[in-house]
Amino acid sequence: MRILDLLPSALIGATASARSMTPMAAIATARLAHRATPGKLVLLDHPLFRFGALAMGVGELLGDKMKSAPDRTVFLGLLARIASAGIAGGALAPKGRERLGAGIAVGVAIPLAYLTLSGRKAAMRRIGQTRSGMIEDLLIAGLGAATVAGATRGRRR
């Protein structure tokens, strides 16, 4: 195994730092497109969790623009990032290295949550909450989609 084999786990952790549900929604979308993850996928092979992840991903994108949206570094926000990054990071890691991939994803997600929050607050002061959120959504959703697309492969039915 090469260190670059764990890059998707690190990138999905970066995704989770800004949008906690995007990693799970991206993997759920890949599963619906019959794509397989290199590592074992926990939970998202069950339809309830798969569609729940998609709904939560969309809900998070909409809810983030609300004035009442909490900072991503509150306890529950960090907990959601840990869970999402861990599950997605493990699934995108090479087979047999799922725990390492999960650890890397979480290790990237938590400190970056503070950094991305700082950047978002600066952007909010300059261009407002809605516009800064939409720009962040495009960047983060794009990173999540590209990471999952690059790390998954088609599978036979």
C-alpha positions as CSV (number, residue, x, y, z in Angstrom):
1,M,0.0,0.0,0.0
2,R,1.2,3.5,-0.8
3,I,0.4,6.6,1.2
4,L,-1.5,8.0,-1.8
5,D,-3.9,5.2,-1.5
6,L,-5.3,7.0,1.6
7,L,-5.7,10.3,-0.2
8,P,-9.4,9.8,-0.8
9,S,-9.9,9.2,3.0
10,A,-8.1,12.5,3.7
11,L,-10.1,14.4,1.1
12,I,-13.4,13.0,2.3
13,G,-12.4,14.2,5.8
14,A,-11.8,17.6,4.4
15,T,-15.3,17.5,2.9
16,A,-16.8,16.5,6.2
17,S,-15.0,19.5,7.9
18,A,-17.4,21.9,6.1
19,R,-20.5,19.8,5.4
20,S,-20.9,16.9,7.8
21,M,-23.5,15.0,5.7
22,T,-21.9,15.5,2.2
23,P,-19.5,12.5,2.5
24,M,-22.4,10.1,3.3
25,A,-24.6,11.6,0.6
26,A,-21.8,11.3,-2.0
27,I,-21.2,7.7,-1.1
28,A,-25.0,6.9,-1.1
29,T,-25.2,8.5,-4.5
30,A,-22.3,6.3,-5.8
31,R,-24.0,3.2,-4.4
32,L,-27.2,4.2,-6.2
33,A,-25.1,4.4,-9.4
34,H,-23.9,0.8,-8.7
35,R,-20.3,1.9,-7.8
36,A,-18.3,0.0,-5.2
37,T,-16.1,1.4,-2.5
38,P,-12.6,-0.1,-2.1
39,G,-13.1,-0.6,1.7
40,K,-16.0,-2.1,3.5
41,L,-19.0,0.2,3.7
42,V,-20.8,0.4,7.0
43,L,-24.6,1.2,7.0
44,L,-25.1,2.8,3.6
45,D,-25.9,-0.5,1.9
46,H,-29.2,-0.5,3.7
47,P,-31.8,1.5,1.7
48,L,-33.1,3.3,4.9
49,F,-29.6,4.6,5.6
50,R,-28.8,5.3,2.0
51,F,-31.9,7.4,1.4
52,G,-31.6,9.0,4.8
53,A,-28.1,10.1,4.0
54,L,-29.3,11.7,0.8
55,A,-32.1,13.5,2.5
56,M,-29.8,14.7,5.3
57,G,-27.2,15.9,2.8
58,V,-29.8,18.0,1.0
59,G,-31.3,19.2,4.3
60,E,-27.9,20.3,5.5
61,L,-27.2,22.3,2.3
62,L,-30.6,24.1,2.7
63,G,-30.3,24.6,6.5
64,D,-26.8,26.0,6.4
65,K,-28.1,29.3,5.0
66,M,-30.5,29.9,7.9
67,K,-29.5,32.5,10.5
68,S,-30.2,30.0,13.3
69,A,-27.8,27.4,11.9
70,P,-25.3,26.5,14.6
71,D,-21.5,26.7,14.1
72,R,-20.0,23.5,12.7
73,T,-17.8,23.3,15.8
74,V,-20.6,22.8,18.4
75,F,-20.5,19.4,20.0
76,L,-23.2,17.8,17.9
77,G,-21.7,19.2,14.7
78,L,-18.3,17.8,15.6
79,L,-19.9,14.4,16.5
80,A,-21.7,14.3,13.1
81,R,-18.3,15.1,11.4
82,I,-16.6,12.3,13.3
83,A,-19.3,9.8,12.3
84,S,-19.6,10.8,8.7
85,A,-15.8,11.2,8.1
86,G,-15.1,7.9,9.8
87,I,-17.7,5.9,7.8
88,A,-16.8,7.5,4.5
89,G,-13.0,7.5,5.2
90,G,-13.1,3.8,6.0
91,A,-15.2,3.0,2.9
92,L,-12.7,4.9,0.6
93,A,-9.6,3.3,2.1
94,P,-8.0,0.2,0.6
95,K,-9.5,-3.1,1.6
96,G,-8.1,-4.1,5.0
97,R,-7.1,-0.5,5.8
98,E,-10.6,0.8,6.7
99,R,-9.7,1.7,10.3
100,L,-6.6,3.7,9.2
101,G,-8.7,5.5,6.5
102,A,-11.4,6.3,9.1
103,G,-8.8,7.7,11.5
104,I,-7.2,9.8,8.8
105,A,-10.6,11.2,7.7
106,V,-11.5,12.1,11.2
107,G,-8.1,13.5,11.9
108,V,-8.5,15.8,8.9
109,A,-12.1,16.7,9.5
110,I,-12.0,18.0,13.1
111,P,-9.1,20.5,12.9
112,L,-10.3,21.6,9.4
113,A,-13.8,22.3,10.8
114,Y,-12.3,25.1,12.8
115,L,-10.3,26.5,9.8
116,T,-13.3,26.2,7.4
117,L,-15.5,27.9,10.0
118,S,-13.1,30.8,10.3
119,G,-13.0,31.1,6.5
120,R,-16.8,31.0,6.2
121,K,-17.2,33.7,8.9
122,A,-14.7,36.0,7.0
123,A,-16.7,35.3,3.8
124,M,-20.0,36.0,5.5
125,R,-18.7,39.5,6.6
126,R,-17.8,40.3,3.0
127,I,-20.6,38.7,0.9
128,G,-23.3,37.6,3.4
129,Q,-24.4,34.3,4.8
130,T,-26.4,33.0,1.8
131,R,-23.9,33.8,-0.9
132,S,-20.9,32.5,1.1
133,G,-22.8,29.4,1.9
134,M,-23.7,28.7,-1.7
135,I,-20.1,29.1,-2.8
136,E,-18.9,26.8,0.0
137,D,-21.6,24.3,-1.0
138,L,-20.4,24.2,-4.6
139,L,-16.7,23.8,-3.5
140,I,-17.4,21.2,-0.8
141,A,-20.0,19.2,-2.8
142,G,-17.7,19.2,-5.8
143,L,-14.8,18.0,-3.6
144,G,-17.0,15.2,-2.1
145,A,-18.4,14.1,-5.5
146,A,-14.9,14.2,-7.2
147,T,-13.3,12.3,-4.3
148,V,-16.0,9.6,-4.3
149,A,-16.1,9.3,-8.1
150,G,-12.4,8.9,-8.2
151,A,-12.2,6.3,-5.4
152,T,-15.1,4.1,-6.4
153,R,-15.4,1.7,-9.3
154,G,-18.3,0.2,-11.3
155,R,-19.4,-3.2,-10.2
156,R,-21.3,-6.0,-11.9
157,R,-24.9,-6.5,-11.0
